[in-house]
Every structure is written in structure tokens, then in C-alpha cells.
């Protein structure tokens, strides 16, 4: 079931077209990576989904709710960590969350303490936010985003400015939220982060959705490049996976579930072939992303 449905979303600011006929579907309980360079339309898309910006045209539904017809109802089922946020520096973490929870009718201190534990801030519950590091503020921002126990959580560049440990911790929190049944919409321009944590990725460039899909589907599956003398019989290789021939390389490409080069080499040797190349080809999101962007650099988005 699609938790987020976007059809034909278009938004312009003056002569600048920020979003151009964007279509997108995000499945329930997915960690969706919304990937694109800065200025590509990621934040504008999120703001349209949440009803914070009115699009020029298009339809948006979240959890089956039409955003244009019921924007407040959509916000009740969503949590949002923007790329910039504000807290009261002279108040403690727990008091900040208690204050913001009043917008949702208030929640108990025990529930707030559970949220702080989830984001790794139990030790700083009574500490003033003015004393927090950037990473701690990011964690507190995430706790604020899930105060209302949302079905869908939007994270706009949530790891920007964090150190490697902070990024790893944040990725773990996202996976923990997914285990609790949340759908995560994770906006980023950092390829390695998206690859590490996301199930599905959508690539946006100059307001246009270039591609959406599982990372393995977009980049190709794990494969072994096989070159032998003489050329190996196709039927001999099929026991290891789906086989295709690369004429440019003069090599077989065998799609595999795991690295089976040792078994494959032995099998070829036993059947009288000399192995010239036996190389593992790993799915590469970086190669796919940059190739896609290069192909679309000359396309005018509006």
C-alpha cells in the first residue's frame, strides 16, 4: 500500500519552475531516500506534501488523505524534521518537548522520557538546550518530530553537519523507527547515507523525478564478469544465475546472489576453460546517479 502518492506535482516561483510534473509513490513502512543535489526541489516537495506550500497543480495523498482538502489532517499523521529548526535555549530538553507536545494535546512525562531514550538523549533530559552540540540538537529535533506518534516521518537533510558517529547513530534511529511501523521519507544529497539506510530511492534533479526504485533494481544486481579461453558455454554458467553477454568486453555477465567466484573458477577449470577474468561487479549507486545527472544536464526543467 502506498503511504505517499504524488501525481503531476508542479510548482513555480515566478519564472523558476521548482517542481516539474513530479510523480512519486512511497510504500508503507519503507525508508525512502529522496536524493538530489542542493536546489533540486527536495525541500519544496516536502513542503508541498505537508501542505506548507500550495502547488500550482497536481495531487498529493498521505495515508489516503488528500493534502489539498485536509492539510491539517495530513499534519496529524506526519512528523517533520526540517533542515533548520528552533528550540528555547534557556529551557531543558524535556521542557522543550513538553511545551511542543501541547500543540498535540500534551503527552505524559514518561512518554517524553521514552522519546529521549529512543534518540539517545536520556542523559541530557534536564540539560539546557543552549548547551547542546549540533548533533544533540538534531536528535532533539527528531524527538520533536515524532511527538505526535506519526505514521510518516519526514527528515530533510537530517545528518547535515554531523560527525561520522552522529551519522551512524542517526541511521540506527531511522531503522528503529521503521521497526516501530513508521514510514521514513529521508531527503539527502549524500549518496553514501542513502545507500546505507534506504530501501528505495528517488532521484530528483532540477525539479524533475528522474528515477524511482529499489537500489538493486536501479543499479543492477551483484554479478560476476567472466572471460575465458575459449569462450565458456552459456549453459555451463546458468547454474550460477542469470547470464547475459557483453559484446564490448567479450565477457559473460552472471547475476548472482552471493560471491561465488571460487566455485565458478573451479567449475570452469574442470570443464577445460582457462580463466582470463573473473571479477565481482557490485551494484554502484554513485555510478548510476552521476550518469543519470549527466544525461539530464542539458534538459531545461522549465
C-alpha positions in Angstrom: 0.0 0.0 0.0 1.3 3.5 -0.9 1.7 5.7 2.1 2.6 8.8 0.0 1.1 9.3 -3.5 2.1 12.2 -5.7 0.7 12.8 -9.2 1.7 15.6 -11.6 3.1 17.9 -8.9 4.2 21.2 -10.3 5.3 24.3 -8.5 6.9 27.6 -9.8 8.3 30.6 -8.1 8.0 33.4 -10.6 9.8 32.2 -13.7 11.6 29.4 -11.9 10.0 26.0 -12.1 10.9 24.3 -8.8 8.9 21.1 -9.5 8.0 19.8 -12.9 5.2 17.2 -13.2 6.6 15.1 -10.4 5.2 11.6 -9.7 6.1 9.6 -6.7 4.8 6.7 -4.6 6.3 5.6 -1.3 5.2 2.3 0.2 4.1 1.8 3.8 7.0 1.2 6.3 9.6 2.0 3.7 12.7 4.1 4.3 12.6 6.2 1.2 15.7 8.1 0.2 14.9 11.3 -1.7 18.2 12.0 -3.4 19.3 15.1 -5.3 21.8 18.0 -5.3 21.1 21.1 -3.3 18.4 23.2 -5.0 16.9 20.3 -6.9 13.5 20.6 -5.3 13.7 18.2 -2.3 12.5 20.7 0.4 9.9 22.2 -1.9 8.4 18.7 -2.4 8.3 18.0 1.3 6.6 21.4 2.0 4.0 20.6 -0.7 3.4 17.2 0.8 2.8 18.7 4.3 0.6 21.5 2.9 3.0 24.2 3.8 3.3 25.3 0.2 0.4 25.3 -2.3 1.4 23.7 -5.6 0.4 25.1 -8.9 -1.1 21.7 -10.0 -1.0 18.0 -9.0 -2.5 15.7 -6.5 -0.9 14.6 -3.2 -2.3 12.0 -0.7 -0.7 10.9 2.5 -2.1 7.8 4.2 -5.1 8.1 1.8 -5.8 11.8 2.9 -5.9 14.4 0.2 -3.5 17.2 1.2 -5.4 20.0 -0.6 -8.7 19.0 1.0 -7.4 18.1 4.5 -4.0 19.7 5.2 -4.4 19.7 9.0 -5.4 16.0 9.0 -2.3 15.2 7.0 -0.1 17.0 9.5 -1.7 15.0 12.3 -0.3 11.8 10.8 3.1 13.3 9.8 6.2 14.3 11.7 8.7 16.7 10.3 12.4 17.5 11.0 13.3 20.5 8.8 16.8 21.4 7.7 16.6 24.2 10.2 14.7 24.3 13.5 14.5 26.2 16.7 14.3 25.4 20.4 14.2 27.5 23.6 17.8 27.6 24.7 17.0 28.6 28.3 14.8 25.5 28.7 15.8 21.9 29.2 15.3 19.2 26.6 12.4 17.7 28.4 10.7 21.1 29.0 11.1 21.9 25.3 9.4 18.7 24.3 6.7 19.2 27.0 6.0 22.6 25.6 5.7 21.5 21.9 3.6 18.5 22.9 0.9 20.9 24.0 0.2 21.5 20.2 -0.9 17.9 20.1 -2.9 18.0 23.3 0.0 17.2 25.6 1.7 13.9 26.4 3.0 12.5 29.7 6.5 13.0 31.1 7.0 9.2 30.9 6.2 9.3 27.1 8.7 12.2 26.6 11.4 10.3 28.5 10.8 7.3 26.2 11.3 9.6 23.2 14.5 11.0 24.6 15.7 7.4 25.2 14.9 6.5 21.6 17.0 9.3 20.2 19.8 8.8 22.7 19.3 11.9 24.9 18.3 10.4 28.2 21.5 11.7 29.8 20.7 15.2 28.7 17.0 15.4 29.6 17.5 18.1 32.2 20.2 19.9 30.4 19.5 23.4 28.8 19.4 23.2 25.0 21.8 26.2 24.8 24.5 23.8 26.0 23.7 21.2 23.3 26.0 20.3 20.4 24.6 20.3 16.8 24.3 16.6 16.9 22.3 16.7 20.2 20.0 19.4 18.7 19.4 17.1 15.7 18.4 14.3 18.0 16.1 16.6 19.9 14.6 17.8 16.6 13.8 14.2 15.7 12.2 13.6 19.1 10.1 16.7 18.5 9.2 15.4 15.0 7.7 12.2 16.5 5.9 13.7 19.5 2.6 13.0 17.9 3.4 9.4 17.1 3.1 9.9 13.4 2.7 7.3 10.7 5.1 9.1 8.3 8.3 10.9 9.3 9.9 13.5 7.0 13.6 14.2 7.6 15.1 17.0 5.5 18.9 16.6 5.4 18.9 15.3 9.0 22.6 14.4 9.1 24.0 17.7 7.7 26.9 18.8 9.8 27.1 15.7 11.9 30.3 13.7 12.5 30.6 10.1 11.3 29.5 8.7 14.7 26.5 11.1 14.8 25.5 10.0 11.3 25.8 6.3 12.2 23.6 6.9 15.3 21.0 8.8 13.3 20.9 5.9 10.7 20.2 3.4 13.5 17.4 5.6 14.9 15.8 5.6 11.4 15.9 1.9 11.3 14.5 1.7 14.8 11.6 3.9 13.8 11.0 1.7 10.8 10.7 -1.3 13.1 8.1 0.5 15.0 6.0 0.7 11.8 6.9 4.2 10.7 7.4 5.2 7.1 10.5 7.4 6.7 10.9 10.0 4.0 14.6 10.8 4.1 15.9 13.7 2.0 19.6 13.9 1.3 22.3 15.0 -1.2 24.8 12.5 0.2 24.9 9.2 -1.7 26.6 7.1 0.9 24.0 7.8 3.5 21.1 7.0 1.2 22.8 3.7 0.2 23.4 2.8 3.8 19.9 3.2 5.2 17.3 3.3 2.5 15.2 0.6 0.9 14.0 2.6 -2.1 15.5 5.7 -3.6 14.0 8.5 -5.8 16.4 10.7 -7.7 15.3 14.3 -8.3 17.2 16.8 -10.5 16.1 20.4 -11.4 12.6 19.7 -10.2 12.2 16.5 -12.2 11.9 13.0 -10.9 14.5 11.1 -12.9 14.1 7.6 -11.5 12.5 5.7 -8.5 13.1 2.2 -7.4 14.9 -0.3 -5.2 18.6 0.4 -5.2 19.3 -3.1 -6.5 16.8 -2.6 -9.4 18.2 0.7 -10.4 21.9 -0.2 -10.2 21.7 -3.8 -11.2 22.3 -6.9 -9.1 25.5 -8.4 -7.8 27.3 -10.0 -10.8 30.5 -11.8 -11.9 32.2 -10.8 -15.1 33.6 -14.0 -16.7 36.1 -14.1 -19.6 37.7 -17.4 -20.6 39.7 -19.0 -23.4 37.9 -20.4 -25.3 34.6 -18.6 -24.6 32.6 -20.5 -22.0 29.4 -22.2 -22.9 26.4 -20.3 -21.7 24.6 -23.4 -20.4 27.6 -24.1 -18.2 27.2 -20.7 -16.4 23.4 -20.8 -16.0 23.6 -23.0 -12.8 25.1 -19.9 -11.0 22.5 -17.3 -12.1 21.0 -15.4 -15.0 23.5 -15.0 -17.8 24.0 -12.2 -20.4 26.8 -11.5 -22.9 28.7 -8.2 -23.0 30.0 -7.9 -26.6 32.1 -4.8 -25.8 34.0 -6.7 -23.1 33.8 -10.1 -24.8 32.7 -11.5 -21.5 29.8 -13.2 -19.8 27.9 -11.4 -17.0 26.5 -13.8 -14.5 24.0 -12.3 -12.0 24.5 -14.0 -8.6 23.0 -14.0 -5.1 26.5 -14.0 -3.4 30.2 -14.0 -4.3 30.7 -17.5 -5.9 33.9 -16.8 -7.8 35.8 -19.7 -6.1 33.1 -22.3 -7.1 32.8 -20.7 -10.6 36.5 -20.8 -11.2 36.7 -24.5 -10.2 33.7 -25.3 -12.4 35.3 -23.6 -15.4 38.7 -25.3 -14.8 37.1 -28.7 -14.5 35.4 -28.2 -17.9 38.6 -27.3 -19.7 38.5 -23.5 -19.7 41.3 -21.1 -19.0 40.0 -18.2 -16.9 41.3 -14.8 -18.1 39.0 -12.6 -15.9 36.7 -13.4 -13.0 35.7 -10.1 -11.4 32.9 -9.3 -9.0 30.7 -6.4 -10.1 29.0 -4.7 -7.1 25.9 -2.5 -7.6 27.1 1.1 -7.6 24.6 3.8 -6.7 27.2 6.5 -7.3 27.9 5.5 -10.9 24.2 5.3 -11.6 23.4 8.6 -10.0 26.1 10.6 -11.7 25.4 9.0 -15.1 21.7 9.9 -14.7 22.5 13.5 -13.8 24.9 13.9 -16.7 22.3 12.7 -19.1 19.9 15.3 -17.8 22.2 18.3 -17.5 21.1 19.7 -20.9 17.3 19.3 -20.1 15.6 22.5 -19.4 13.2 22.0 -16.5 11.0 24.9 -17.3 
